[in-house]
């Protein structure tokens, strides 16, 4: 546990990226499960959306770190 804590304290942007990406993917999954029930996506399409969501989270963290 201490190894993980020290790694995340050294690389805070990665920790924030992981948290933001997890939250965004959760919101996406909830939207697709409850809001867009008539949309039937194939596995490749869903994987592409998830990868794009994680990339957008990374870009958001990168822009915020410009401070």
Residue, then its C-alpha position, 0 to 999 in steps of 0.5 A: x500500500x505504501x508503494x502505491x501511495x508513494x507512486x501516486x504522490x509523485x505522479x499526482x496528475x496520473x492519479x487525478x486522471x485515473x479518478x476522473x476517467x473512472x467517474x466519466x466512464x461510470x457516468x457513460x455506463x449509467x447513461x447507456x444503461x438508463x438513458x439510451x436503452x434503445x441504442x444497441x452498440x457493438x463491442x467495438x463501438x463501446x470500446x471506442x467510446x470508452x477509450x475516447x472518454x479516457x482520453x478526454x479525461x486525460x486532456x482535461x487533467x493536462x489542461x488543468x495542470x497548465x496553471 
